[in-house]
Amino acid sequence: MDIRVLRLSENAILPSSGSHLSAGFDLFSAYDMVIPAKSKGVVETDIAIELPEGCCARIASQTELTLEYGVEAGGGVIGIENSRLGIPSGFIQSFGKIIFDKTW
């Protein structure tokens, strides 16, 4: 499947695949962020994706993220309306008792 990705800012990090066996791609926050315990925040990727007609994308958590940090990432289905170009952003919700610090 051919998926095209466009950087919308110099902060954007292109999606990557952990291995050739991976079912999906890893997305990255374009900005440093801290999610306090028992809180939530929006994650901006600063990328746009173009999918083949009739396809959609979905944001979901990795098991390690939930187990290690007690946070759940999501964003639902990225619907591509009219132009086939979607801008994925998601959310992170902390269910844990620690601060999730993505400032590395």
Secondary structure by P-SEA (a helix, b strand, c coil): cbbbbbbccccccccccccccccbbbbbbcbbbbbcccccbbbbccbbbbbcccbbbbbbbcaaaaaaccbbbbbcccccccccbbbbbbbbbbcccccccccc
